[in-house]
C-alpha cells in the first residue's frame, strides 16, 4: 500500500484484512483514506518462517496463493485467497494469523495449548481430527481452530455490519454458551456454572487469537457470536 502511510490503531469493531482477506479485530494497521486494513501479522510479515508442527518445512511469505488451483490453510482448513505462508517443498499453506497462533494462551487462570492433532472430541463439532486445536491444561476443553473460523464466518455479516451498535450494547454481557458445547454436564449447578465460565473464557482466548490479536478479549463481539452459535 504505497499511496499513504498506514497508521497503527486498536478497534473493537471487526474488520476484514485486505492482505489475507480474513476477519480481524483489535490491533491493526489502517489507511483511512482508502479504507485499507491489515492485521499486524500481514502488515509486518516475515520473509520466511518455520513452525514447530512442520519441522522440515520452510514457509515463504507470498502476497497471493501460488498456482491456479484452490488452496486451503493447513491450520484452519479455510480457503487461502490472499497473503499466505507457503512451503514449496511440501505444498503446505498457512494464513499469516494461523502461522503466528501462540503455542500457549495463558492469562494466569486459564492455560490453553495448541496441538496439531488431539484425541479428544471438539466441544463445537464433536469430532476428533480435522484441524489444529486448542486444548486446556485439564484436557476438558478442546476447540478446533477450523470450528472457531466457521463461527466467525457464520456470524461475519452481522458482526461487521451490526458491530457499531451491537458490540457497545452487549459489551458488558456474560457470553452465552447455548449450543456451543456438545458435552453434557453431569455436575451440581454450582460446578456447571464454573465449568461454563471457564469454557467461555477459553473460547474468548481462542477467538481473539484466530482474529489476529490474542490480547483482544472483546466481550461484546464475542458475546454476540456465542449467543448465536
Legacy VTK file of the C-alpha trace (Angstrom):
# vtk DataFile Version 3.0
C-alpha trace
ASCII
DATASET POLYDATA
POINTS 229 float
0.000 0.000 0.000
2.427 2.704 -1.192
-0.104 5.543 -1.583
-0.396 6.533 2.086
1.142 5.812 5.455
-0.618 3.096 7.443
-1.454 4.096 10.998
-1.492 1.652 13.882
-4.774 1.617 15.808
-6.994 -0.525 18.003
-10.606 -1.291 17.148
-13.446 -3.140 18.870
-15.331 -3.448 15.579
-14.495 -6.442 13.352
-12.715 -5.650 10.092
-11.721 -7.595 7.003
-7.984 -7.666 6.361
-7.104 -6.535 2.839
-3.997 -8.706 2.932
-5.134 -12.225 3.839
-8.869 -11.454 3.307
-9.715 -12.859 6.751
-11.588 -11.265 9.649
-9.732 -9.327 12.318
-10.287 -7.346 15.495
-8.190 -5.377 17.950
-4.797 -4.210 16.687
-4.459 -3.299 13.021
-2.704 -1.034 10.541
-5.131 1.180 8.641
-5.290 3.717 5.825
-8.474 5.723 6.417
-8.218 7.398 3.002
-8.530 4.073 1.185
-10.434 2.068 3.811
-7.483 -0.331 3.783
-6.828 -2.600 6.795
-4.143 -5.113 7.673
-3.610 -7.473 10.575
-0.323 -6.815 12.355
0.882 -10.182 11.030
0.027 -9.117 7.464
1.400 -5.577 7.763
4.769 -6.703 9.109
5.305 -10.238 7.752
8.486 -12.277 7.948
10.034 -13.209 4.595
10.295 -16.810 5.787
9.285 -18.709 8.909
9.499 -22.176 10.416
6.819 -23.823 12.539
7.083 -26.397 15.367
4.390 -28.555 13.726
6.325 -28.793 10.448
9.969 -29.107 11.407
11.114 -29.993 7.879
9.296 -27.088 6.202
10.392 -23.581 5.353
7.438 -21.269 4.758
7.901 -18.295 2.431
5.636 -15.246 2.570
3.648 -14.682 -0.644
1.220 -11.872 -1.478
-1.058 -14.329 -3.291
-1.513 -18.119 -3.360
0.806 -19.950 -5.770
-0.560 -21.656 -8.891
-4.071 -21.629 -10.302
-5.700 -24.331 -8.167
-7.675 -23.547 -4.974
-5.595 -23.759 -1.806
-6.517 -24.056 1.858
-4.822 -23.311 5.152
-3.459 -26.411 6.892
-4.206 -24.886 10.295
-7.864 -23.865 9.943
-8.899 -25.543 6.643
-10.288 -22.283 5.242
-9.513 -21.210 1.676
-6.399 -19.156 1.064
-7.267 -16.150 -1.102
-4.647 -13.545 -0.132
-1.397 -13.280 1.832
-0.044 -16.702 2.729
2.975 -18.543 4.100
3.747 -21.356 1.642
6.157 -24.283 1.798
7.248 -25.013 -1.769
8.676 -28.430 -0.840
5.636 -29.847 0.972
2.900 -27.687 -0.503
1.579 -26.636 2.911
-0.099 -23.245 3.348
-0.792 -21.134 6.422
-2.731 -17.897 6.814
-0.437 -15.291 8.421
-2.567 -15.209 11.585
-2.692 -19.005 11.743
1.076 -19.218 11.244
1.549 -16.921 14.230
-1.023 -18.558 16.543
0.510 -18.705 20.048
1.522 -22.187 21.153
0.212 -21.333 24.627
-2.568 -18.942 25.670
-2.240 -18.108 29.354
-3.907 -15.409 31.462
-2.858 -16.889 34.811
-6.185 -18.655 35.316
-6.787 -20.493 32.058
-3.979 -22.080 30.068
-4.607 -23.430 26.546
-2.157 -25.363 24.388
-2.097 -25.525 20.604
-1.952 -29.028 19.105
-1.754 -30.219 15.524
-3.911 -33.236 16.438
-5.798 -34.230 19.580
-7.502 -37.468 20.610
-10.452 -35.860 22.419
-13.541 -34.551 20.561
-14.047 -30.869 19.830
-16.694 -29.196 22.023
-18.082 -27.460 18.963
-18.441 -30.240 16.372
-17.877 -33.414 18.408
-15.176 -34.669 16.017
-11.568 -35.512 16.929
-9.359 -34.942 13.896
-9.783 -32.147 11.378
-7.605 -29.119 12.133
-5.299 -27.646 14.715
-6.900 -27.407 18.144
-6.543 -25.521 21.378
-6.871 -27.727 24.436
-6.972 -26.733 28.094
-4.341 -27.955 30.521
-7.009 -30.091 32.233
-7.907 -31.520 28.787
-11.632 -30.827 29.378
-11.960 -28.109 26.750
-10.952 -28.648 23.154
-11.825 -26.476 20.149
-10.729 -26.828 16.555
-9.267 -23.705 15.000
-11.445 -24.617 11.987
-14.607 -24.557 14.128
-13.737 -21.131 15.510
-13.177 -19.922 11.947
-16.588 -21.283 10.943
-18.268 -19.481 13.833
-16.680 -16.246 12.647
-17.740 -16.794 9.031
-21.314 -17.695 10.027
-21.650 -14.513 12.066
-19.409 -12.252 9.985
-22.147 -10.234 8.293
-23.991 -9.380 11.490
-20.816 -8.738 13.464
-19.374 -6.469 10.781
-22.454 -4.515 9.802
-24.123 -4.567 13.206
-20.959 -4.247 15.274
-21.127 -0.474 15.620
-24.291 -0.691 17.713
-24.358 -4.247 18.982
-20.825 -4.522 20.294
-21.186 -1.453 22.506
-24.565 -2.545 23.797
-23.512 -6.115 24.538
-20.049 -5.335 25.806
-20.851 -6.000 29.460
-23.000 -9.074 28.911
-21.889 -12.506 30.042
-21.327 -14.656 26.929
-23.909 -17.369 26.337
-22.685 -20.868 25.542
-26.008 -22.114 24.182
-25.371 -24.971 21.721
-21.638 -24.232 21.749
-20.568 -27.116 23.979
-21.659 -30.584 22.917
-20.522 -32.361 26.082
-23.430 -32.804 28.560
-22.908 -31.717 32.149
-23.271 -34.201 34.992
-22.383 -31.968 37.916
-24.003 -29.812 40.549
-25.385 -26.440 39.446
-22.513 -24.503 41.006
-19.901 -26.591 39.240
-21.783 -26.347 35.957
-21.725 -22.545 36.158
-17.985 -22.519 36.862
-17.380 -25.027 34.067
-19.277 -22.853 31.571
-17.480 -19.720 32.719
-14.124 -21.420 32.170
-15.207 -22.700 28.763
-16.427 -19.222 27.816
-13.102 -17.699 28.779
-11.251 -20.380 26.833
-13.371 -19.681 23.762
-12.732 -15.937 24.076
-8.976 -16.522 24.098
-9.098 -18.767 21.042
-11.332 -16.411 19.050
-9.071 -13.484 19.870
-6.006 -15.440 18.746
-7.646 -16.525 15.482
-8.717 -12.921 14.836
-5.085 -11.886 14.951
-4.814 -10.324 18.408
-4.595 -12.704 21.415
-4.907 -9.737 23.783
-8.209 -8.532 22.278
-10.789 -10.021 24.631
-13.750 -8.101 23.223
-16.624 -9.287 25.420
-19.378 -7.660 23.397
-18.450 -9.035 19.993
-17.605 -12.466 21.351
-20.772 -12.478 23.455
-22.822 -11.788 20.345
-21.005 -14.520 18.475
-21.500 -17.194 21.099
-25.129 -16.319 21.803
-25.880 -17.166 18.163
-23.549 -20.140 17.896
LINES 1 230
229 0 1 2 3 4 5 6 7 8 9 10 11 12 13 14 15 16 17 18 19 20 21 22 23 24 25 26 27 28 29 30 31 32 33 34 35 36 37 38 39 40 41 42 43 44 45 46 47 48 49 50 51 52 53 54 55 56 57 58 59 60 61 62 63 64 65 66 67 68 69 70 71 72 73 74 75 76 77 78 79 80 81 82 83 84 85 86 87 88 89 90 91 92 93 94 95 96 97 98 99 100 101 102 103 104 105 106 107 108 109 110 111 112 113 114 115 116 117 118 119 120 121 122 123 124 125 126 127 128 129 130 131 132 133 134 135 136 137 138 139 140 141 142 143 144 145 146 147 148 149 150 151 152 153 154 155 156 157 158 159 160 161 162 163 164 165 166 167 168 169 170 171 172 173 174 175 176 177 178 179 180 181 182 183 184 185 186 187 188 189 190 191 192 193 194 195 196 197 198 199 200 201 202 203 204 205 206 207 208 209 210 211 212 213 214 215 216 217 218 219 220 221 222 223 224 225 226 227 228
